[in-house]
Each structure stands twice: as structure tokens, then as C-alpha cells.
Amino acid sequence: MNRLKNISLHVILGVSFLLSSCHKDDEVTGPHTILTLQVDAGYTLATDDNWIFATDDAGEVLDVKSYAGGETVTLVSDKAGDKITVTFFRHHEASSKTSIFNTYAGIPSGTALHLIVPAPSRRESLPGKATFMISNFHPGSSFVQFSNGDSYSASGTITSTEADMEVSFYGVPSDFVLSGYRAGVPVYNWAKEVKDGDIIKRDFDTDFVALPHQRTLDFEGVNTATLSSSDGKSNFSILDTYSLMGTAYATDHPVIGYLDGFASNLLVVTNTKANGRVSYRNDGEIDFSFTMPTFTFSLQSNGIRDLAFSFSEDHNYYFSNWDYTQDTEWIRWYFSAPAGVSTKSLSVPHEIAAKYSQIDVSKFVLLSINFTKIIEGASYPQDMPGMKTSDDKTRKQYTFSPKL
């Protein structure tokens, strides 16, 4: 019986040792890849010197590599934790000199980035020129803009009662949306299938109708808004409250509106007060039920490595902007981080410091700071170069920009 117990004990110990050995084999104990960067050919300029490096929370440099178009580089370390801080550095030297750091904290170790060269725009559409004659147009109370989802330029004459504009454009034939304000009300009109040489006549009083969905921006402070809409192929400018400036209907509380029938929209509403501004961004289907939050902010320390502040609102991430000028060179550092992550992870690798001795971290001055609260869609780091972007059709977020 004792012999059987001893055999069982040996078996259990053997299995336990085997499992322990397997577990240790699975652990990453040596240098391993903490970031991969793939760069398309043609992405970088010959006048640029590009680097990428990673640091830990304390600012220790984990690895640094230079890169150019057509290359794939990897950052390797045996000290990285689950999250790293990634910095792109670019030195540009041509008619002027600039050095720019772009840092993103809280990036998962093992992330793969791909810097893609945008597809060249192919202008296969034909150019054209058309004349728009708009009667009952009064400059002191009226404004109109032209948009065909392509490029255009306009020039002409405006009298006390009529606007005659010659518009050069691409995309013959083109659908134009004419939009603007009449006595403080957002209005629009379509001109369909506009061809080269066409003369389009419109009456601003009778042919232009109010945008069907409207809302007054009655938030305390100064309110402005822009709206563009897409049919899936082209973007049309629908509304811009800045056009009310200089007219008899200039106001801090303009009326905004939107059109049905577009595949997507981009609405940006900005509210400005003495302590700063709040911007609401709405991509996709327009939702006019938004509110405009207020905030409080105080800055305890403005050093680039000991930035300290208090901010009243919940947020997903924040962004700070720093710079200084050395002789004739402009040196800037952008820093993005999830809420609660400090700037202590900022460091300049020896390889870059030795090559560009003019860079002095102690000289950076804080220019601005803002905080982003995501309501729907997207996620941090949504604007990081090479990061796969969200394909969410709807995106809603607030960005708070305190006055420093």
C-alpha cells in the first residue's frame, strides 16, 4: 500500500514539474518585439529624418530606430510592460528647420502600425464654368456659398439686390447645393446637372427654402457651427455660422439645420466662454438632442515632465501641445495620453540627442491642453499615425479646451 502511495506521489510531482516547466517556457523572459512599424514607399520625404522610439512609464528608453519609406522596423525590449509610450520624431531641414515629437502614451505592447501612402487623387472629371445669377440678394442680411463635392472657385459682382457669380469647377455635370443664411435663417437650394456654360438663375426670396431640421444654439456664451454632408462619394458644405459675421444678423446664438438624404454628416458645434471652449463633434446621423457641458480647470504645474492639473469632467484622453524656438529652428512636442497618465514618460533617446543637440527638454513651454470625452464610436488613440481607425458609422464626442 505504501509503495502505491509513493508511486502516486512521484506521478503527481512529475506532472506538477512538467506543468511548471511548460509555464516557464511560455513566459517571455528575453528581448521581444514591443512594436512593429511598416512604412510604405514614398511616405517619407528626402528632407526629413524620421525616428520612432518607445519608453516606459518612468521615461526609460526601451528601444529607438530610424525609419524611411519602404522599410519595416521593430522595437525590441526585455523591460516593457503591458503598455508603452510611443513617440514619432521628425526633423525637417530645407528652407526652414523644424523638429517635432509626437507622443502617444498607454499603447499596448506588441502593437503593429502601418504608415500608408494615400491613393493619389485622380481628377478624371471635366472642368467647367457656369454663371449663377441670384436676385433679391441683400449683402447686409444674406449669404450664400456654393458646393459641388469637388473643387471650385467663384468670383463676381454683388449689388444691393443681386449676386452674379462666375463659378469655375470640376465635375461636369455637377450637382450644386447653394446654402447660406437669409435674415438669420439657414436656407438652401439645389442646382442639378450643371454643365459648362450654363446660366443658373435663382430668386433668393422664393427659391431658397429653410433647412428642414433646425435648432437654435442657445447655450450661454458664443456659439458657432459648421456642417458638411457626404453622398458617399463627395462632401458638400451645408452650413457655416461664421458667415453671419458682419451681417445685421450676427449673433452668439445662431440657428443651425441639416438636410435629409445624405449618407453621412459631420457637425461641429463650438461654445466659447471666458474660461475656454467646448466643441461637440457628431459624425454620421445628426442628433440635435446634444447638450453643452461646462467645466472647471486649474493648472498646478506646467513643466513638460511634471505637468499637474485638476479638471472637473470625466474624459477618455487628453492632449498637450508644447514648443520653443532655438535660433531659427521651431521645436514642438505633442503628447496624447489616456486619463490619469502623466508626462513622466517623456524622454529623448541618446541617438537623437547626440544628433540634434539643440533639443533641450527643459525649454518646452506649454501652449495648450484639451480633454476628449467619447460619447459614441471611436476610441483612444484614434488619431495615432498608422493605427487602424475605427469604422464606426457614428461618432460623438466632446473636446474641452481650457484657456491657459
C-alpha positions in Angstrom: 0.0 0.0 0.0 2.9 2.4 0.9 4.5 1.5 -2.4 1.4 2.6 -4.3 1.2 5.8 -2.4 4.9 6.6 -3.2 4.3 5.9 -6.9 1.2 8.2 -6.9 3.2 10.9 -5.2 6.0 10.6 -7.7 3.5 10.8 -10.6 1.9 13.9 -9.1 5.2 15.6 -8.5 6.3 14.7 -12.1 3.2 16.1 -13.6 3.5 19.2 -11.4 7.1 19.7 -12.5 6.1 19.3 -16.2 3.3 21.8 -15.9 5.7 24.3 -14.1 8.3 23.8 -16.8 5.8 24.4 -19.6 4.5 27.6 -17.9 8.0 28.9 -17.6 8.7 28.2 -21.3 5.6 30.3 -22.2 6.8 33.3 -20.3 8.7 36.0 -22.4 11.9 36.5 -20.4 14.3 37.8 -23.1 14.1 40.6 -25.6 10.9 40.6 -27.6 9.1 42.8 -30.1 7.2 45.6 -28.5 6.2 47.5 -31.6 6.3 46.9 -35.4 6.2 49.8 -37.9 5.6 49.2 -41.6 6.2 52.3 -43.8 5.0 52.5 -47.4 7.5 53.6 -50.0 7.1 57.3 -50.7 5.6 58.0 -47.3 8.7 60.0 -46.1 10.4 63.0 -47.6 14.1 63.1 -48.6 14.4 66.3 -46.4 13.1 64.5 -43.3 14.9 62.4 -40.7 12.4 60.1 -39.1 12.7 58.1 -35.9 10.4 56.1 -33.7 11.1 55.1 -30.1 9.4 53.6 -27.0 9.7 54.5 -23.4 8.2 53.1 -20.2 6.2 54.9 -17.6 9.3 56.3 -15.9 10.7 57.6 -19.2 13.4 54.9 -19.7 14.0 54.4 -23.4 13.2 50.8 -24.3 14.3 51.0 -28.0 14.8 53.5 -30.8 15.0 53.1 -34.6 15.3 55.4 -37.6 13.0 54.7 -40.5 12.3 55.7 -44.1 9.8 54.8 -46.8 9.7 51.2 -47.9 11.1 49.9 -44.6 9.7 47.8 -41.7 11.3 48.3 -38.3 10.7 46.6 -35.0 11.3 47.9 -31.5 12.6 45.3 -29.1 12.9 45.2 -25.3 13.0 42.8 -22.4 11.8 45.5 -19.9 8.5 46.6 -21.5 5.2 46.1 -19.5 1.8 45.7 -20.9 1.7 49.3 -22.0 4.4 51.5 -23.6 4.7 55.1 -24.7 5.4 55.5 -28.4 7.0 58.6 -29.9 7.4 59.6 -33.6 10.3 62.1 -34.1 10.8 64.1 -37.4 13.5 66.6 -38.2 12.8 68.6 -41.3 15.6 70.7 -42.9 15.0 72.7 -46.0 14.3 76.4 -46.3 13.4 76.2 -42.6 14.2 73.8 -39.7 11.7 72.0 -37.6 11.9 69.2 -35.1 8.6 67.6 -34.0 7.9 64.9 -31.4 4.5 63.2 -31.5 3.9 61.0 -28.4 1.1 58.5 -27.6 1.1 57.0 -24.1 -0.8 53.9 -23.0 -0.2 51.9 -26.2 -0.4 48.1 -25.9 3.0 46.4 -26.1 3.1 44.4 -29.4 1.2 46.9 -31.4 1.7 46.9 -35.2 1.5 50.2 -37.1 1.3 50.8 -40.9 2.0 54.2 -42.4 0.1 54.2 -45.7 0.6 56.5 -48.6 -2.8 57.9 -49.6 -4.0 56.9 -53.0 -3.4 59.8 -55.5 -6.5 61.8 -56.3 -7.4 61.2 -59.9 -9.1 64.1 -61.5 -11.0 62.4 -64.2 -13.9 64.8 -64.0 -14.1 67.5 -66.6 -13.6 71.2 -65.8 -16.4 73.7 -66.5 -17.6 77.2 -65.9 -21.1 78.4 -65.0 -22.8 81.6 -64.1 -25.1 81.9 -61.1 -27.5 84.9 -61.0 -29.2 85.3 -57.7 -31.9 88.0 -57.4 -33.3 89.5 -54.2 -29.9 89.0 -52.6 -29.1 91.6 -50.0 -25.5 91.6 -48.7 -26.3 93.1 -45.3 -28.6 90.2 -44.4 -27.8 87.4 -46.9 -25.0 85.0 -47.5 -24.6 82.1 -50.0 -21.9 79.5 -50.6 -21.5 77.0 -53.5 -20.6 73.4 -53.1 -20.5 70.6 -55.6 -18.4 68.0 -53.7 -15.4 68.9 -55.8 -13.1 71.9 -56.1 -14.4 75.2 -57.4 -13.6 78.9 -57.4 -16.0 81.8 -57.6 -15.8 85.5 -58.5 -18.3 88.1 -59.5 -20.2 91.2 -58.5 -22.8 91.8 -55.8 -25.1 94.8 -55.9 -27.7 95.9 -53.4 -30.2 93.4 -54.8 -28.4 90.7 -56.9 -25.3 88.4 -56.8 -23.8 87.4 -60.1 -21.1 84.8 -59.7 -19.0 83.1 -62.2 -18.0 79.6 -60.8 -15.2 77.5 -62.3 -15.5 73.9 -61.2 -14.6 70.3 -61.8 -17.1 67.5 -62.2 -19.1 68.4 -65.3 -22.0 67.8 -65.0 -22.3 68.7 -61.3 -25.0 69.0 -58.7 -24.5 72.2 -56.7 -26.0 72.8 -53.3 -26.4 76.5 -52.7 -26.6 77.3 -49.0 -26.4 80.2 -46.6 -28.4 82.5 -44.4 -31.4 84.7 -45.1 -32.3 87.1 -42.3 -30.6 84.7 -39.8 -32.4 81.6 -41.1 -30.3 78.8 -42.7 -31.6 78.2 -46.3 -30.6 76.1 -49.3 -31.3 75.4 -53.0 -30.2 72.6 -55.4 -28.9 73.3 -58.9 -28.8 69.9 -60.6 -26.7 68.7 -63.6 -24.8 72.0 -64.0 -22.8 71.9 -67.2 -20.1 74.1 -68.8 -21.6 77.4 -70.0 -24.8 77.1 -68.0 -26.5 80.2 -66.6 -28.5 79.4 -63.4 -31.0 81.9 -62.2 -32.4 81.8 -58.7 -34.6 84.1 -56.5 -33.1 84.2 -53.0 -36.5 85.0 -51.5 -38.6 82.3 -53.2 -36.3 79.6 -54.5 -34.2 79.2 -51.3 -36.1 77.3 -48.5 -35.2 76.8 -44.9 -33.2 73.7 -43.9 -35.9 71.3 -42.7 -34.3 70.4 -39.3 -33.4 73.3 -37.2 -32.1 74.2 -33.7 -31.1 77.4 -32.1 -27.7 77.2 -30.3 -29.0 78.9 -27.1 -26.1 77.8 -24.8 -24.6 80.5 -22.7 -21.5 82.0 -24.4 -20.6 82.4 -28.0 -21.7 79.5 -30.3 -20.6 78.6 -33.8 -21.1 75.6 -36.0 -20.1 74.0 -39.3 -21.8 71.2 -41.2 -20.7 69.1 -44.1 -22.5 66.2 -45.6 -21.5 63.3 -47.9 -23.4 61.3 -50.5 -20.8 58.5 -50.2 -18.6 59.9 -53.0 -18.2 63.6 -52.3 -18.5 66.1 -49.4 -20.8 69.1 -49.6 -20.6 72.1 -47.3 -24.0 72.8 -46.0 -23.7 75.3 -43.2 -21.2 77.7 -41.6 -22.4 80.1 -38.9 -19.2 82.2 -39.4 -20.9 83.6 -42.5 -23.2 85.6 -40.2 -20.3 87.7 -39.0 -20.5 91.2 -40.4 -24.2 91.0 -41.3 -27.2 92.5 -39.5 -28.0 89.1 -38.1 -24.7 88.3 -36.4 -25.4 86.6 -33.1 -23.9 84.5 -30.4 -26.9 82.1 -30.7 -27.3 81.2 -34.3 -29.8 78.8 -35.8 -28.4 75.7 -37.4 -30.0 73.0 -39.5 -29.4 70.0 -41.7 -30.7 68.2 -44.8 -32.0 64.7 -45.2 -30.8 62.2 -47.9 -27.1 62.2 -47.3 -25.1 59.0 -46.4 -23.2 60.8 -43.5 -22.6 64.1 -41.9 -20.0 65.9 -39.9 -21.4 68.5 -37.4 -19.0 70.6 -35.2 -20.5 73.0 -32.6 -18.2 75.1 -30.5 -19.2 77.0 -27.4 -16.7 79.6 -26.1 -16.7 81.3 -22.7 -14.1 83.2 -20.6 -12.5 80.0 -19.3 -12.1 78.3 -22.7 -14.3 76.4 -25.2 -16.1 73.1 -25.6 -16.6 71.5 -29.0 -19.2 68.9 -29.8 -18.5 66.6 -32.8 -21.1 64.4 -34.4 -20.2 62.1 -37.3 -22.9 60.1 -39.1 -26.6 60.6 -38.4 -27.2 64.0 -36.9 -28.6 64.1 -33.4 -29.8 67.6 -32.3 -30.5 66.5 -28.7 -27.0 67.2 -27.5 -26.2 69.5 -24.5 -23.2 71.7 -23.9 -21.4 70.8 -20.7 -19.4 73.3 -18.6 -16.1 72.6 -16.9 -13.6 73.9 -14.4 -9.8 73.6 -14.8 -6.8 74.7 -12.8 -3.1 74.3 -13.6 -0.8 73.4 -10.7 2.5 72.8 -12.7 3.2 73.5 -16.3 6.6 71.7 -16.7 6.7 69.2 -19.5 7.8 66.4 -17.2 5.8 67.4 -14.1 2.5 68.6 -15.7 -0.1 68.7 -13.0 -3.7 70.0 -13.2 -7.3 69.4 -12.0 -10.1 69.0 -14.4 -13.8 68.7 -13.4 -15.1 66.4 -16.2 -14.7 62.7 -16.9 -12.7 62.2 -20.1 -11.1 59.4 -22.1 -7.8 61.1 -23.0 -6.0 64.4 -23.1 -3.7 66.2 -25.5 -1.0 68.8 -24.7 1.0 70.9 -27.0 4.5 72.3 -26.2 7.1 74.3 -28.1 10.0 76.6 -28.2 12.3 78.2 -30.8 16.1 77.7 -30.8 17.8 80.2 -33.1 15.7 79.8 -36.2 14.5 76.3 -35.5 11.0 75.6 -34.4 10.8 72.6 -31.9 7.5 71.2 -30.9 6.2 68.3 -28.8 2.7 66.9 -28.9 1.6 64.5 -26.2 -1.6 62.3 -26.0 -2.4 60.1 -23.1 -5.4 58.3 -21.5 -6.9 60.0 -18.5 -4.7 59.7 -15.4 -1.4 59.0 -17.3 1.3 61.6 -16.6 4.0 63.1 -18.9 6.8 61.5 -16.9 7.3 59.0 -19.8 8.8 61.7 -22.0 12.5 61.3 -22.8 14.8 62.0 -25.7 17.0 58.9 -26.7 20.7 59.4 -26.8 20.8 58.7 -30.5 18.5 61.7 -31.3 20.0 64.0 -28.6 23.6 63.4 -30.0 22.5 64.2 -33.5 20.3 67.3 -32.6 22.0 68.9 -29.6 19.8 71.9 -29.9 16.9 70.0 -28.4 16.5 70.8 -24.7 13.5 69.3 -22.9 13.7 71.9 -20.1 12.9 74.7 -22.6 9.5 73.4 -23.8 6.6 75.8 -22.9 3.0 74.6 -22.6 0.8 76.2 -25.3 -2.4 74.3 -24.9 -4.2 71.4 -23.4 -7.5 69.7 -24.2 -9.6 66.8 -22.9 -11.7 64.5 -25.0 -14.8 62.7 -23.8 -16.1 60.0 -26.2 -19.9 59.5 -26.2 -20.2 57.0 -29.0 -17.8 55.4 -31.5 -14.0 55.7 -31.9 -11.5 55.1 -29.1 -8.1 56.2 -27.9 -5.7 56.5 -29.7 -8.0 57.3 -32.7 -5.5 59.8 -34.3 -2.3 57.9 -33.9 -0.4 57.5 -37.2 -0.5 54.0 -38.6 -3.2 52.8 -36.2 -6.2 51.1 -37.7 -9.0 53.6 -37.5 -12.5 52.8 -36.2 -15.1 52.1 -38.9 -18.0 53.2 -36.6 -20.6 55.0 -38.7 -21.5 57.2 -35.8 -19.1 59.2 -33.7 -20.0 61.6 -30.9 -17.5 63.3 -28.6 -16.8 66.5 -26.6 -13.4 68.2 -26.6 -12.7 70.7 -23.7 -10.1 73.3 -24.3 -9.3 75.4 -21.2 -7.9 78.8 -21.5 -4.4 78.8 -20.0 
